[in-house]
């Protein structure tokens, strides 16, 4: 290893020299492999990097073979230790304390909790929507307590996300659910994670979205964001209020993602069995607005469309504490995408705090 580039919560970015002398950028998770230092020999998984996948652009440090980290405390058979195994049956599977396990200080609260008491929950396809939704919430309700639930459709370690590291001070907490790990709290399912957001973190609003690096094959059903529809069902089953953040774009070069992305149409139109409120920003360019309305018309029997005024949201987005980027496009390059996410956040804030958003439903 040639040197350390930078660090953020749970991750270290390093420069590595391969055996042939060529450089490579890599990412290490110290909780899994130990703390890398210049001069270390590292074992890398460079598959995603060599494939040219857009998210991150890193090789991943699998091990420091000549400096193995110490064994964790041998308490795995004790009720004082966590029993949640995540990234299960992979070589670096972490064993964690679940928020509702017997040893958890939150066990008693969650054992008695059975509903969300109307908690507004914004569901989104891509991780890149997270800061935009948050900007929309805090534009009108700067003191709103917002929890983020990291689902396992993208990056499993929460530590991978520089966006999440930059939002730590604006979130009441992150809960990693399913096979995802590395949040402030760990939950085995989205359902238990949602209950923890409401009853442990005291969230006024929750956001559910996968980590960076979603998986897709270009087909209707072959994408990890299909879980958005399942999230709607989970929120409704727990008596929360599901709010759909739509993936809208006039800039994506792929026809299937222009207007309303086929990802949103499939997740909300086919997978979500419970009624959600799908938020449409009012200030879209006329041609795009017409395309969005036409795409959403078949969903109006299943869901409620909510049109939300966007005044002030552009300013809020430009003051995001982290850079906004989706598929390599920033705010100005794909304005409608971020505006739609922020509008969903604004509507959630309206429901949670009674802020005068004055949405118009139809």
Residue pairs with C-beta under 8 A, 6 or more apart in sequence:
1 14
1 15
1 16
1 17
1 36
1 37
1 38
1 39
1 40
1 41
1 42
2 14
2 15
2 16
2 17
2 23
2 38
3 14
3 15
3 38
4 12
4 13
4 14
4 15
4 36
4 37
4 38
5 13
5 14
5 15
5 25
6 12
6 13
7 13
8 159
8 162
8 165
8 166
9 159
9 164
9 165
9 168
10 29
10 30
10 31
10 157
10 158
10 159
10 165
10 182
11 27
11 28
11 29
11 30
11 157
11 159
11 160
11 165
12 27
12 28
12 29
12 30
12 35
12 36
13 25
13 26
13 27
13 58
14 25
14 26
14 27
14 28
14 36
14 42
14 61
15 23
15 24
15 25
15 26
16 23
16 24
16 25
16 26
16 42
16 44
16 59
17 23
17 24
18 24
24 44
24 46
24 49
24 59
25 49
25 57
25 58
25 59
26 42
26 44
26 58
26 59
26 60
26 61
27 56
27 58
27 59
27 60
27 61
27 160
28 36
28 42
28 60
28 61
29 61
29 157
29 159
29 182
30 36
31 94
31 159
31 182
32 92
32 94
32 157
33 61
33 62
33 63
33 64
33 69
33 92
34 64
34 67
34 68
34 69
35 69
36 42
36 61
36 64
37 67
40 64
40 66
40 67
41 64
41 65
41 66
42 61
42 62
42 63
42 64
42 65
43 61
43 62
43 63
43 64
43 65
44 59
44 60
44 61
44 62
45 59
45 60
45 62
46 59
46 60
48 55
48 56
48 58
48 60
49 57
49 58
49 59
53 213
54 327
54 328
55 154
55 155
55 212
55 213
56 160
56 212
56 213
62 91
62 92
72 95
73 81
75 81
76 83
76 95
79 102
79 103
80 103
81 95
81 97
81 103
82 95
82 96
82 97
82 98
82 101
82 103
82 186
83 95
83 97
83 98
83 101
84 95
84 96
84 97
84 98
84 101
84 186
84 188
85 93
85 94
85 95
85 96
86 93
86 94
86 96
86 156
86 176
86 178
86 179
86 180
86 181
86 186
87 93
87 94
87 156
87 179
87 181
88 179
94 181
96 181
96 186
97 103
97 104
97 186
98 104
98 186
98 187
98 188
98 192
99 106
99 110
99 175
99 185
99 186
99 187
99 192
99 193
99 196
99 200
100 106
100 107
100 110
100 111
100 187
100 188
100 192
100 195
100 196
101 107
104 110
106 185
106 196
106 199
106 200
109 199
109 200
110 192
110 195
110 196
110 199
110 200
113 195
113 198
113 199
114 195
114 238
115 238
115 239
115 240
116 194
116 195
116 198
116 235
116 238
116 239
116 240
116 241
117 198
117 239
118 239
118 240
118 241
119 194
119 197
119 198
119 203
119 204
119 205
119 206
119 235
119 240
119 241
119 352
120 204
120 205
120 206
120 240
120 241
120 243
120 347
120 348
120 351
120 352
121 194
121 205
121 206
121 207
121 208
121 231
121 235
121 240
121 241
121 242
121 243
121 348
122 133
122 205
122 206
122 207
122 208
122 243
122 244
122 245
122 344
122 345
122 348
123 208
123 209
123 228
123 231
123 232
123 235
123 242
123 243
123 244
123 245
123 276
124 130
124 133
124 207
124 208
124 209
124 228
124 245
124 247
124 341
124 344
125 209
125 210
125 214
125 225
125 228
125 245
125 247
125 261
125 263
125 264
125 267
126 209
126 210
126 214
126 225
126 247
126 326
127 154
127 155
127 161
127 163
127 209
127 210
127 211
127 212
127 213
127 214
128 163
128 212
128 324
128 325
128 326
128 327
128 337
129 209
129 245
129 247
129 326
129 337
129 338
129 341
130 148
130 163
130 164
130 167
130 207
130 209
131 163
131 166
131 167
131 320
131 321
131 322
131 324
132 317
132 320
132 324
132 337
132 338
132 339
132 341
132 342
132 345
133 207
133 245
133 341
133 342
133 344
133 345
133 348
134 146
134 167
134 170
134 171
134 207
134 320
134 345
135 313
135 316
135 317
135 319
135 320
135 342
135 345
136 313
136 316
136 341
136 342
136 343
136 344
136 345
136 346
136 347
136 348
136 349
137 144
137 146
137 205
137 345
137 346
137 348
137 349
138 144
138 146
138 170
138 316
138 345
138 349
139 312
139 313
139 315
139 316
139 342
139 345
139 346
139 349
140 346
140 349
140 350
140 353
140 355
140 356
140 357
141 204
141 349
141 352
141 353
141 355
144 204
144 205
144 349
144 352
144 353
145 172
145 201
145 202
145 203
145 204
145 205
146 170
146 171
146 172
146 203
146 204
146 205
146 206
146 207
147 171
147 172
147 173
147 174
147 175
147 197
147 201
147 203
147 205
147 206
147 207
148 164
148 167
148 171
148 173
148 174
148 175
148 183
148 206
148 207
148 209
149 174
149 175
149 176
149 177
149 187
149 190
149 193
149 194
149 197
149 206
149 207
149 208
149 209
150 158
150 164
150 174
150 175
150 176
150 177
150 180
150 182
150 183
150 209
150 210
150 211
151 177
151 178
151 180
151 190
151 208
151 209
151 210
151 211
151 227
151 231
152 177
152 178
152 179
152 180
152 210
152 211
153 210
153 211
153 214
153 215
153 224
153 225
153 227
154 210
154 211
154 212
154 213
154 214
154 215
154 224
155 161
155 180
155 211
155 212
155 213
156 179
156 180
156 181
156 182
156 211
157 180
157 181
157 182
157 211
158 164
158 174
158 176
158 180
158 181
158 182
158 183
158 211
159 165
159 182
160 211
160 212
160 213
161 211
161 212
162 322
163 212
163 322
164 174
166 321
166 322
167 321
167 322
169 321
170 321
172 201
172 202
172 203
173 183
173 184
173 185
173 197
173 201
173 203
174 183
174 184
174 185
175 183
175 184
175 185
175 186
175 187
175 193
175 196
175 197
175 201
176 182
176 183
176 185
176 186
176 187
176 193
177 187
177 188
177 189
177 190
177 192
177 193
178 188
178 189
178 190
180 211
185 193
185 196
185 200
185 201
187 193
187 196
190 208
190 230
190 231
190 234
191 234
191 237
191 238
194 206
194 208
194 234
194 235
194 238
194 240
195 238
197 203
197 206
198 206
198 240
204 352
204 353
205 345
205 348
205 349
205 352
206 240
207 345
208 228
208 231
208 235
210 224
210 225
210 227
214 223
214 224
214 225
215 223
215 224
216 222
216 223
216 224
216 225
216 263
217 223
218 256
220 262
220 266
221 266
223 263
225 247
225 263
225 267
226 263
226 266
226 267
226 271
227 267
228 244
228 263
228 264
228 267
228 268
228 271
228 272
229 266
229 267
229 268
229 270
229 271
229 272
229 273
230 271
230 272
231 242
232 242
232 244
232 267
232 268
232 271
232 272
232 273
232 274
232 276
233 271
233 272
233 273
233 274
235 241
235 242
235 274
236 242
236 274
236 275
236 276
237 274
241 277
241 351
242 272
242 274
242 275
242 276
242 277
243 276
243 277
243 279
243 344
243 347
243 348
243 351
244 264
244 268
244 272
244 276
244 277
244 278
244 279
244 303
244 344
245 279
245 340
245 341
245 344
245 345
246 260
246 261
246 264
246 268
246 278
246 279
246 280
246 292
246 296
246 340
246 344
247 257
247 260
247 261
247 263
247 264
247 337
247 340
248 259
248 260
248 261
248 264
248 281
248 284
248 288
248 292
248 336
248 337
248 339
248 340
249 257
249 258
249 259
249 261
249 334
249 336
249 337
250 258
250 259
250 285
250 287
250 288
250 334
250 336
251 329
251 333
251 334
251 336
251 337
252 258
252 261
252 327
252 329
252 334
256 262
257 263
258 291
259 288
259 291
259 292
259 294
259 295
260 291
260 292
260 295
260 296
265 295
265 299
268 276
268 278
268 299
268 302
268 303
269 298
269 299
269 302
272 302
272 303
275 302
275 303
275 304
276 303
276 304
277 303
277 304
277 305
277 306
277 347
277 361
278 296
278 299
278 303
278 304
278 305
278 306
279 306
279 307
279 308
279 340
279 343
279 344
279 347
280 292
280 293
280 296
280 305
280 306
280 307
280 308
280 340
280 343
281 307
281 308
281 310
281 313
281 336
281 339
281 340
281 342
281 343
282 307
282 308
282 309
282 310
282 343
282 360
283 309
283 310
283 311
283 339
284 292
284 336
284 339
285 336
288 336
296 305
299 305
300 362
304 361
305 361
305 362
306 347
306 359
306 360
306 361
307 359
307 360
307 361
307 362
308 343
308 344
308 346
308 347
308 357
308 359
309 357
309 358
309 359
310 339
310 342
310 343
310 346
313 339
313 342
313 343
313 346
314 335
314 339
316 342
317 324
317 331
317 338
317 339
317 342
318 331
323 330
324 330
324 331
324 338
326 334
326 337
326 338
327 334
329 337
331 338
346 357
347 357
347 359
349 355
349 357
350 356
350 357
350 359
